[in-house]
Amino acid sequence: MKHADNDTIFAIASGAGRAAIAVMRISGPASAVLLGGLIGRPPPPRRAVLRILRAPDAAVLDRAMVLWLPGPGSYTGEDSCELFLHGGRAVVAGVADALATLGGRPAEAGEFTRRAFLNGRMDLLEAEAVGDLIEAETAGQARQALRQLEGELGAVLRGWAGRLRWLLAQQEALIDFPDEDLPDDVEDTIVAEIAALGREIARHLDDGRRGERLREGLVFAIAGPPNVGKSSLMNALAERDVAIVSPLPGTTRDAIEARVVLGGVPVTLVDTAGLRDTGDAIEAEGVRRALARAAAADLVVTVGDAGSGVAPVAGVRVCNKIDLGGAVPDGALGVSALTGAGMDALRDWLAMEARALTEASGPPKLTRARHRAALMEALERLRGAADARLPELRAEDLRLALRALGRITGEVGVEDILGDIFGKFCIGK
């Protein structure tokens, strides 16, 4: 059911379950009416006060801190208020029932932030960053989300959009006023600036997907022949029993995953089937899947043992079972998943690789596939403008490039993706 954007909505903005304090957020044109129904006259704006909350039948619901936030100076840009309730379920449920009786509606997932976007309190990039900050598992993810929330990426995109608007204006002047006394070098300037802007966007796209990798987390696949201790290594890195360990070859037949944090970056470790030729159809399917996961991984941890060595492949090379003796091949890191020898060095090595793959220094990174797709379209349109033989075609390509940039920040043509973006938010945000 589609609700109206002028409904007055409410939801718990703090965590679910019993707690000392629960924050109930209210937003919409009737916020003052709902608040008045609970406490009588609203307090002075932006001043926390202690009030008795009553149900429509005058029953006492709670004694709580109340904050009245008239629009547009609120999170959503609308009249809003926040109630700092005692966190018991009965109190929260009673206040929610009272608000519904007074005419409020329970908010949908992400509806507060959606309203903030629609009311111009933030652009679409900043709204997405709110969701990323809520979902952040590590300090690195939180820092990246905060940079985006502070508008760093949006500022870069708006700078490019401003240059595109100037280019389009110059190009339209050449089309509309061909007989006017325009400078001779206008067209040369346009072509040169199109090329320069295209190079900047291309450099930004050539970032190794670091922003997306940090936001989504990396995948490290543990691969190698049977019985070299891949599952033992997986358990040691995860610091819990994730995979079954057995001396029998072919024990691991399907990919087994565990989530860890390495170097401040969330990483999914994938233990794969031992790589060998086999007549067992099930094990052969496991080998096929192992090769596929290794090919798609951000990094492959290739494992051998001190007896068999380590195959020379790309990625991190690990020689397990050094407790049994044997030489460690050049370029490999010797460890014993059984005794823990060398494991700290391996963790440090993997953490270094994780940081290198997600390094957040320099210009603000793209954090979503939709950002990258729109920016690639803008670059393609700029290249089309550079190659255009007719001024009208060049102008059209410039318009389309500007439109592609606008879709990233939410300035044009985003209505069809708003549901996907805000539907993934938690209730109360």
C-alpha positions as CSV (number, residue, x, y, z in Angstrom):
1,M,0.0,0.0,0.0
2,K,1.4,3.4,-1.0
3,H,1.1,6.0,1.8
4,A,0.9,9.7,1.3
5,D,4.0,11.8,1.9
6,N,2.0,14.3,4.0
7,D,1.0,11.7,6.6
8,T,2.4,12.2,10.0
9,I,4.6,9.2,10.9
10,F,6.2,7.8,14.0
11,A,8.6,5.0,14.8
12,I,11.2,3.9,17.3
13,A,14.6,5.3,16.2
14,S,16.6,3.4,18.7
15,G,17.3,-0.3,18.9
16,A,14.6,-2.9,19.5
17,G,14.1,-4.8,22.8
18,R,14.3,-3.7,26.4
19,A,16.6,-0.8,27.1
20,A,16.9,2.1,29.6
21,I,15.9,4.6,26.9
22,A,13.9,4.3,23.7
23,V,13.7,7.2,21.2
24,M,10.3,7.6,19.5
25,R,10.6,9.9,16.4
26,I,7.5,11.7,15.0
27,S,7.5,13.7,11.7
28,G,4.9,15.3,9.6
29,P,2.4,18.2,9.4
30,A,0.4,17.0,12.4
31,S,3.4,16.5,14.7
32,A,2.3,19.4,16.9
33,V,-1.2,17.9,17.2
34,L,0.1,14.4,18.1
35,L,2.6,15.9,20.6
36,G,-0.2,18.1,22.1
37,G,-2.4,15.0,22.4
38,L,0.3,13.4,24.6
39,I,1.5,16.3,26.7
40,G,-0.7,19.3,26.1
41,R,1.1,22.4,24.9
42,P,4.3,21.7,23.0
43,P,7.5,23.0,24.8
44,P,9.8,25.7,23.3
45,P,11.6,24.6,20.2
46,R,14.8,22.7,20.5
47,R,14.7,22.6,24.3
48,A,14.5,19.2,26.0
49,V,11.9,19.2,28.8
50,L,10.5,16.6,31.1
51,R,6.8,15.9,30.7
52,I,4.1,13.4,31.7
53,L,2.7,11.6,28.6
54,R,-0.9,10.6,28.6
55,A,-3.1,8.5,26.4
56,P,-6.3,9.9,24.8
57,D,-8.2,8.5,27.8
58,A,-5.9,10.5,30.1
59,A,-4.1,7.3,31.4
60,V,-0.5,8.1,32.2
61,L,1.9,6.4,29.7
62,D,5.3,7.6,30.9
63,R,7.4,10.5,32.3
64,A,9.8,11.3,29.5
65,M,12.1,13.9,27.9
66,V,10.4,15.7,25.0
67,L,12.1,17.6,22.2
68,W,10.0,19.7,19.8
69,L,11.7,20.4,16.4
70,P,9.6,22.6,14.1
71,G,10.4,22.5,10.4
72,P,12.4,23.2,8.3
73,G,15.2,22.9,10.9
74,S,14.7,19.2,11.5
75,Y,16.1,16.0,10.2
76,T,13.3,15.5,7.7
77,G,12.7,19.2,7.1
78,E,9.1,18.8,8.5
79,D,7.7,19.6,11.9
80,S,9.1,16.8,14.1
81,C,9.5,15.8,17.7
82,E,11.4,13.1,19.6
83,L,10.3,11.4,22.8
84,F,12.9,9.9,25.0
85,L,10.9,7.1,26.7
86,H,11.7,4.5,29.3
87,G,12.6,1.5,27.1
88,G,10.2,-1.1,28.4
89,R,8.1,-2.8,25.7
90,A,4.8,-1.9,27.5
91,V,5.8,1.8,27.6
92,V,6.8,1.9,23.9
93,A,3.7,0.0,22.8
94,G,1.4,2.2,24.8
95,V,2.9,5.4,23.3
96,A,2.7,3.9,19.8
97,D,-1.0,3.0,20.3
98,A,-1.7,6.5,21.6
99,L,0.0,8.1,18.5
100,A,-2.0,5.9,16.2
101,T,-5.2,6.8,17.9
102,L,-4.3,10.5,17.6
103,G,-3.9,10.1,13.8
104,G,-0.3,9.1,13.3
105,R,0.9,6.3,11.1
106,P,3.8,3.8,11.8
107,A,6.7,4.8,9.5
108,E,8.0,2.5,6.8
109,A,11.6,1.5,6.5
110,G,13.7,4.5,5.6
111,E,10.8,6.9,5.4
112,F,12.3,9.6,7.6
113,T,15.4,9.7,5.5
114,R,13.4,9.6,2.3
115,R,11.5,12.7,3.5
116,A,14.7,14.4,4.3
117,F,15.8,13.8,0.7
118,L,12.5,14.9,-0.8
119,N,12.6,18.0,1.3
120,G,16.1,19.0,0.2
121,R,17.8,18.3,3.6
122,M,20.3,16.0,1.9
123,D,21.1,14.7,-1.6
124,L,20.8,11.0,-2.6
125,L,24.4,10.3,-1.9
126,E,24.1,11.6,1.6
127,A,20.9,9.6,2.2
128,E,22.7,6.5,1.1
129,A,25.5,7.3,3.4
130,V,23.1,7.3,6.3
131,G,22.2,3.7,5.5
132,D,25.9,2.8,5.1
133,L,26.7,4.4,8.5
134,I,24.0,2.4,10.2
135,E,25.2,-0.9,8.6
136,A,29.0,-0.2,9.1
137,E,30.7,-3.1,10.8
138,T,34.2,-1.6,11.0
139,A,35.8,1.8,11.6
140,G,36.9,1.9,8.0
141,Q,33.4,1.5,6.7
142,A,32.2,4.2,9.2
143,R,34.8,6.6,8.0
144,Q,33.9,6.1,4.4
145,A,30.2,6.6,5.1
146,L,30.9,9.8,7.1
147,R,33.0,11.2,4.3
148,Q,30.0,10.6,1.9
149,L,27.5,12.0,4.5
150,E,29.6,15.1,4.8
151,G,29.1,15.6,1.0
152,E,32.7,15.0,-0.3
153,L,31.6,12.9,-3.2
154,G,28.6,15.1,-3.9
155,A,30.9,18.2,-4.1
156,V,33.1,16.5,-6.7
157,L,30.0,15.5,-8.8
158,R,28.5,19.0,-8.5
159,G,31.8,20.5,-9.6
160,W,31.7,18.3,-12.7
161,A,28.1,19.2,-13.3
162,G,28.8,22.9,-13.1
163,R,31.5,22.5,-15.7
164,L,29.2,20.5,-17.9
165,R,26.5,23.3,-17.7
166,W,29.1,25.9,-18.7
167,L,30.1,23.7,-21.7
168,L,26.5,23.2,-22.7
169,A,25.8,26.9,-22.5
170,Q,28.8,27.7,-24.7
171,Q,27.8,25.0,-27.2
172,E,24.2,26.3,-27.3
173,A,25.5,29.8,-27.9
174,L,27.4,28.6,-31.0
175,I,24.2,26.8,-32.2
176,D,21.7,29.7,-31.5
177,F,23.9,32.6,-32.5
178,P,26.2,31.5,-35.3
179,D,26.4,34.9,-36.8
180,E,27.2,36.8,-33.6
181,D,30.7,38.1,-32.9
182,L,31.8,35.2,-30.7
183,P,35.5,34.6,-29.9
184,D,37.2,32.4,-32.5
185,D,38.5,30.0,-30.0
186,V,35.1,29.1,-28.3
187,E,34.8,25.8,-30.1
188,D,38.4,24.9,-29.4
189,T,37.9,25.7,-25.7
190,I,34.8,23.5,-25.6
191,V,36.6,20.5,-27.2
192,A,39.6,20.9,-24.9
193,E,37.5,21.2,-21.7
194,I,35.4,18.1,-22.8
195,A,38.6,16.1,-23.1
196,A,39.9,17.4,-19.7
197,L,36.7,16.6,-17.9
198,G,36.6,13.1,-19.5
199,R,40.1,12.4,-18.2
200,E,39.2,13.4,-14.7
201,I,36.1,11.2,-14.6
202,A,38.1,8.3,-16.1
203,R,40.7,8.7,-13.3
204,H,38.0,8.6,-10.7
205,L,36.5,5.4,-12.2
206,D,40.0,3.8,-12.3
207,D,40.0,3.3,-8.5
208,G,40.0,-0.5,-8.3
209,R,36.4,-0.4,-6.9
210,R,38.0,0.4,-3.5
211,G,34.9,2.2,-2.2
212,E,32.5,-0.6,-3.1
213,R,34.9,-3.2,-1.8
214,L,35.1,-1.5,1.6
215,R,31.3,-1.0,1.8
216,E,30.5,-4.5,0.8
217,G,33.5,-6.3,2.3
218,L,36.1,-8.4,0.6
219,V,36.2,-12.1,-0.3
220,F,39.4,-14.1,0.3
221,A,39.3,-17.6,-1.0
222,I,41.5,-20.3,0.6
223,A,42.5,-22.7,-2.2
224,G,45.0,-25.6,-2.7
225,P,45.2,-29.4,-3.0
226,P,43.6,-31.7,-0.5
227,N,45.0,-32.4,3.0
228,V,47.2,-29.3,3.2
229,G,45.2,-27.9,6.1
230,K,43.0,-25.4,4.4
231,S,40.1,-26.0,6.8
232,S,42.4,-25.9,9.8
233,L,43.7,-22.6,8.5
234,M,40.2,-21.3,8.0
235,N,39.3,-22.2,11.6
236,A,42.4,-20.6,13.0
237,L,41.8,-17.3,11.1
238,A,38.1,-17.3,12.1
239,E,39.1,-18.2,15.7
240,R,36.2,-20.7,15.8
241,D,35.3,-24.1,14.4
242,V,33.7,-23.2,11.0
243,A,34.9,-26.1,8.8
244,I,35.1,-29.8,9.5
245,V,38.7,-31.0,9.8
246,S,39.6,-34.5,8.8
247,P,42.7,-36.4,7.6
248,L,40.6,-37.9,4.8
249,P,41.0,-36.1,1.4
250,G,37.9,-34.5,-0.1
251,T,36.2,-33.7,3.2
252,T,35.4,-30.2,2.1
253,R,33.1,-30.4,-0.9
254,D,31.3,-27.1,-0.9
255,A,32.4,-23.6,-0.1
256,I,32.3,-22.7,3.6
257,E,32.3,-19.1,4.6
258,A,33.2,-17.1,7.7
259,R,33.1,-13.3,8.3
260,V,36.2,-11.7,9.9
261,V,37.7,-8.3,10.2
262,L,41.2,-7.8,8.8
263,G,42.9,-4.4,8.9
264,G,39.6,-2.7,9.7
265,V,38.0,-4.2,6.6
266,P,35.2,-6.9,6.7
267,V,36.4,-10.0,4.9
268,T,34.5,-13.2,4.0
269,L,36.9,-16.1,4.2
270,V,35.9,-19.0,1.9
271,D,37.2,-22.5,2.5
272,T,37.1,-24.4,-0.8
273,A,37.3,-28.0,-1.9
274,G,40.8,-29.5,-2.4
275,L,41.9,-29.0,-6.0
276,R,42.6,-32.4,-7.7
277,D,41.4,-34.7,-10.4
278,T,38.7,-37.0,-9.1
279,G,36.2,-39.5,-10.4
280,D,33.7,-38.7,-7.6
281,A,31.0,-36.6,-9.2
282,I,30.1,-34.7,-6.0
283,E,33.8,-33.9,-5.2
284,A,34.3,-32.9,-8.9
285,E,31.5,-30.4,-8.5
286,G,33.1,-29.1,-5.4
287,V,36.4,-28.6,-7.3
288,R,34.5,-26.7,-10.0
289,R,32.9,-24.4,-7.4
290,A,36.3,-23.9,-5.7
291,L,37.8,-22.7,-9.0
292,A,34.9,-20.4,-9.6
293,R,35.1,-18.9,-6.1
294,A,38.8,-18.4,-6.4
295,A,38.3,-16.7,-9.8
296,A,35.7,-14.3,-8.4
297,A,37.6,-13.6,-5.1
298,D,39.4,-10.3,-4.3
299,L,42.4,-12.4,-3.1
300,V,43.3,-16.1,-3.2
301,V,45.2,-17.6,-0.3
302,T,47.0,-20.5,-1.9
303,V,47.9,-23.2,0.7
304,G,50.4,-26.0,0.5
305,D,52.3,-27.9,3.2
306,A,55.9,-28.2,4.1
307,G,56.1,-31.5,2.3
308,S,54.4,-30.6,-1.0
309,G,55.3,-26.9,-1.2
310,V,53.1,-24.2,-2.6
311,A,52.1,-23.8,-6.2
312,P,53.4,-20.5,-7.7
313,V,50.1,-18.6,-8.2
314,A,49.0,-15.0,-7.7
315,G,47.8,-13.9,-4.3
316,V,49.1,-14.8,-0.8
317,R,51.1,-18.1,-0.7
318,V,51.0,-20.0,2.6
319,C,53.0,-23.1,3.6
320,N,51.1,-24.9,6.3
321,K,52.2,-27.6,8.7
322,I,55.7,-26.2,9.4
323,D,55.5,-28.1,12.7
324,L,56.1,-31.3,10.8
325,G,59.4,-30.0,9.4
326,G,60.3,-29.3,5.7
327,A,61.5,-26.2,3.9
328,V,59.2,-23.2,3.3
329,P,59.4,-22.2,-0.4
330,D,60.6,-18.8,-1.4
331,G,57.9,-16.2,-1.4
332,A,55.6,-18.2,0.9
333,L,54.7,-17.6,4.5
334,G,55.3,-20.6,6.8
335,V,52.6,-21.3,9.4
336,S,51.2,-24.0,11.5
337,A,47.4,-23.9,11.9
338,L,47.8,-26.6,14.6
339,T,50.3,-24.8,16.9
340,G,49.6,-21.2,15.9
341,A,53.2,-20.6,14.7
342,G,53.3,-17.9,12.1
343,M,49.6,-17.1,12.3
344,D,50.1,-13.6,13.6
345,A,52.3,-12.8,10.7
346,L,49.7,-14.3,8.3
347,R,47.0,-12.1,9.9
348,D,49.2,-9.1,9.5
349,W,49.9,-10.0,5.9
350,L,46.2,-10.5,5.1
351,A,45.3,-7.2,6.9
352,M,47.9,-5.4,4.7
353,E,46.3,-6.8,1.6
354,A,42.8,-5.9,2.8
355,R,43.9,-2.3,3.4
356,A,45.6,-2.1,0.1
357,L,42.4,-3.2,-1.7
358,T,40.2,-0.7,0.1
359,E,42.6,2.3,0.7
360,A,40.4,5.3,1.3
361,S,42.9,8.1,0.9
362,G,42.7,10.6,-1.9
363,P,39.5,11.6,-3.6
364,P,36.2,10.3,-2.2
365,K,35.4,6.9,-3.6
366,L,32.4,5.6,-5.4
367,T,30.5,3.2,-3.0
368,R,27.8,1.7,-5.1
369,A,27.4,0.0,-8.5
370,R,24.8,2.5,-9.5
371,H,27.3,5.4,-9.0
372,R,29.8,3.6,-11.2
373,A,27.2,2.8,-13.9
374,A,26.0,6.4,-14.1
375,L,29.5,7.8,-14.1
376,M,30.5,5.4,-16.9
377,E,27.5,6.6,-18.9
378,A,28.5,10.2,-18.4
379,L,32.1,9.4,-19.6
380,E,30.7,7.7,-22.6
381,R,28.5,10.7,-23.5
382,L,31.5,13.0,-23.1
383,R,33.5,10.8,-25.5
384,G,30.5,11.0,-27.9
385,A,30.5,14.8,-27.6
386,A,34.2,15.0,-28.3
387,D,33.7,12.9,-31.5
388,A,30.5,14.6,-32.6
389,R,30.6,16.1,-36.1
390,L,27.5,18.3,-35.7
391,P,27.2,21.0,-32.9
392,E,23.6,19.8,-32.2
393,L,24.8,16.3,-31.5
394,R,27.6,17.5,-29.3
395,A,25.0,19.5,-27.3
396,E,22.8,16.5,-26.9
397,D,25.6,14.3,-25.6
398,L,26.5,17.0,-23.1
399,R,22.9,17.1,-21.9
400,L,22.9,13.4,-21.5
401,A,26.2,13.4,-19.6
402,L,24.8,16.1,-17.2
403,R,21.6,14.0,-16.7
404,A,23.7,10.9,-15.9
405,L,25.6,12.9,-13.2
406,G,22.3,14.2,-11.8
407,R,21.0,10.7,-11.3
408,I,23.8,10.0,-8.8
409,T,23.0,12.9,-6.5
410,G,19.2,12.5,-7.1
411,E,18.7,15.7,-9.0
412,V,17.0,14.0,-12.0
413,G,15.3,10.8,-12.9
414,V,15.6,8.8,-9.7
415,E,12.0,8.1,-8.7
416,D,12.2,4.5,-9.9
417,I,15.1,3.7,-7.6
418,L,14.0,5.5,-4.4
419,G,12.1,2.4,-3.2
420,D,15.1,0.2,-3.5
421,I,17.4,2.6,-1.7
422,F,15.2,3.6,1.3
423,G,13.5,0.2,1.6
424,K,16.7,-1.2,2.9
425,F,16.9,1.2,5.8
426,C,15.7,0.3,9.3
427,I,12.4,1.5,10.7
428,G,12.9,4.8,12.4
429,K,15.5,6.0,10.0
